[in-house]
């Protein structure tokens, strides 16, 4: 039985630290952090399992925070565990601090996910829980652990929570335990101004084990956690009825709990008295950074307990390793981020296929050889061609993770956040797929993937207006320009925050997958065609091997497909448009115009190359003509002074060959555009 008095004292300590962090920074969100302190204290002082001396131990429990604005609560409890120093938390929200306003991925200090955009944090926890079940079933239960998540009223309201609740309940993720901080207050209103739903009933309908408790009672919450830990069939939602700004009082000592104003303001700006509140919680407003002696002892004893628990579990892991050396070696390689050696040049394709079909050929090989890869599709596996991987591995089923494919259903955003969570767990490679136009549903989680530098693979098919009869709702135009902004945007390590690849034919698609699998530092996007695409010619032979060797030039972002000494024009494109440029080059050759044709599957990677290489591929002083099925700005960075022919309007519903004619994407029309551009350049226009 927990000592309630001690638990209350420790939770108040966290409340004091949270309030002080926000007051010191003169910005932040103290109210929620103060309300959630009771649960976080119970969890970290008594239940979550990790190794204090080995924070990234693979077998540790994970904690995923959804409401990132409640970071003072998490930093406060992690300070009590020894993960953060007093100086760290004092520098909350300041330049260079280890404690930014919203938590950023830092497992060494106990931060398992970047959070801030509400809804995504707990869905990453769903992905982590799937990863744990996969590892347990494919390797050994000795690596089993719990995944804890913390969600707020705002996170419950976000639509992504509906998607994730369904998926987690369907799969029966009994290793997932989520605390719902239900304080009925949000940033600008009370919750009853926006919702009257029965959240508990909703989660029960999704096959969750739902427990409702007093979120201020540590004993009740401890009992709920223990029940959740013994649940074997369903994920658990602990609905904790908490109090926004718990402990807050005014200058005259009146209760100021439950006030909306404490959500997003320092207490001194909320109507509460910061000083009187600290005193009310048992602290000293002149020095609020103190850890009470009995609280320090509580967490020191827990660290000692954790060292023993971790040692016992690691001993069990070692026994399994010794008994299963080959499987253990494979798992260690995966944990270390190593991938299987695959001879991509041996992957053969039928001539002239769609790049989504070429991707399927590669996925079939990955399904056989890459034993730590999980692929998901948003109800489009037979159309985005990820079914090639599915057929080799099998799909996840309730309580059965022997396969490696997740049917997400029509849930693009949750699918992406789940794949992020799989990557965050470690030891696994995550990939997910849908139509490119529906990347719009995914971008909030794609952005977090880029920010966290997760090596996930995004497979986006049906890449252009050539989707055809489905019409403008399904025909991407501006999407490529949007995604390529992440090639322009740098991450915290100064790298392009995403590798974006739009391959031009089957050989280039294989090379693009090779690049994606070898990219372990950022997400990779593969943008693939629905329609068949002609194989590009090789300058070194007529066989596929020659073409594949040429396509390896894509590893530098761009390369010359058709070289020409002293060209009159350089033709630049990617994806389906490169074949059109090849045909156009043949046409203009009859007019005596010599064209060098260039494929730029990744504009960001190409611009990272040395100037001499870029000059070799796209010579300065030579007129440049770009062709894209997207917005002309897609190619603007690689040919800033060239002429770019693209779309500046939505698509239409018709067979794609008709659309190519109507939109001017036939080789004949492009050839005419090129000839006119070259003539203008010669005239100096």
Order of alpha helices (4+ residues) and beta strands (2+ residues): alpha-alpha-beta-alpha-alpha-alpha-beta-alpha-alpha-beta-alpha-beta-alpha-beta-alpha-alpha-alpha-alpha-beta-alpha-beta-alpha-beta-alpha-beta-alpha-beta-alpha-beta-alpha-beta-beta-alpha-beta-alpha-alpha-beta-beta-alpha-alpha
